[in-house]
Amino acid sequence: MGDKNIRWGIVSTANIGLEKVIPGIQVSATGTAHAIASRDLEKAQAAANDLGIAKAYGSYEELLADPEIDAIYNPLPNHMHVPVTVQAVKAGKHVLCEKPIALNADEARQLLDLPKDRLVAEGFMVRAHPQWLKAREIVRSGALGELKAIQTFFSYYNDDPGNIRNMADIGGGALLDIGCYTMLAGRFFFEAEPERVVSLIDRDPDFGTDRMTSALLDFGNNRHLNFVVSTQLTPYQRIQLVGTKKRLEIVIPFNAPQGEAVQIRLDDGSILGDGSMQSEIIAPCDQYAELVDVFGRAISGDAALPYGVEDAVQNMKILDAIFASADEGGWVSVG
């Protein structure tokens, strides 16, 4: 199979698809945006015209039935991730699904029963960004000494009652929307699984969603990850990887600007106030294109898929435990 061989169908005209993922597909090495569907045909046609997509459909079912489509990108609201992913796989398509892959681990486990000849992955683009890969390379090299503590923060301000992120019944709230990223940093950089978690949740009195969630994850061997995520705080994001010799800071860890250079910073703490900090520039890239190519190469058989359904279920198990800890008021083991 040659370059640009994966033909993608996009289910819905969600902003994340229109603004981030479809442009990523279009500049990727392996894929083309072949079709887009919406329950409103005019919306699909408008998006197709704006983005140069060949086909537009007025229903998801029509798109899934298109024999020319190899892979589906599913950016629907959280409660539709599993049902539509199941439909797509049964229609013979590979599926890259937006995070979180499900509302909980039980729902995610349905994906384990799907045919194994179709690939399903959760759309964590950060794991394909060179800044995350470089940071993990530095951790593995021992330059930080022993990595013992990870601190992550991710917030934005959104109090729109019409926004899906503020609708509790369809999976809104901070933990499922952005806490999945901060949790994932622990799994990625410790290269281990948390044994137990403890958390606090502040819920919006009107929406019922978690508008601020804080958690501490115990990764064993005296390794800790702590995070704060919020849908109603000043926009901010950062990752700190703190070892026994040095600290590594990822400045824009989650929403790295597409096509722009970013930086990571190393500091041995010899001069307080960041006086001993040294920056390393990471060349411009599009992390969505990078993710599309990771998935595309796996579809083509050119490389193994690094993170599949089992990984996605594990993510949901950890998020479930964080919710449970807040409800129960204490430590919860990650089963």
Buried (B, 14 or more C-beta within 10 A) or exposed (E): EEEBEBBBBBBBBBEBBBEBBBBBBBBBEBBBBBBBBBEEBEBBBBBBEEBEBEBBBBBBEBBBEBEEBBBBBBBBBBBBBBBBBBBBBEBBBBBBBBBBBBBBBEBBBBBEEBEEEBBBBBBBBBBBBBBBBBBBEBBEEEBBBEBBBBBBBBBBEBEEEEEBBBBEEEBBBBBBBBBBBBBBBBBBBBEEBBBBBBBBBBBBEEBBBBBBBBBBBBBEEEBBBBBBBBBBBEEEBBBBBBBEEBBBBBBBBBBBEBEEEBEBBBBBEEEEEEEBBEEBEBEEBBBBBBBBBBBBBBBBEEEEBEBBBEBBBBBBBBBBBBBBBBEEEEBBEBE
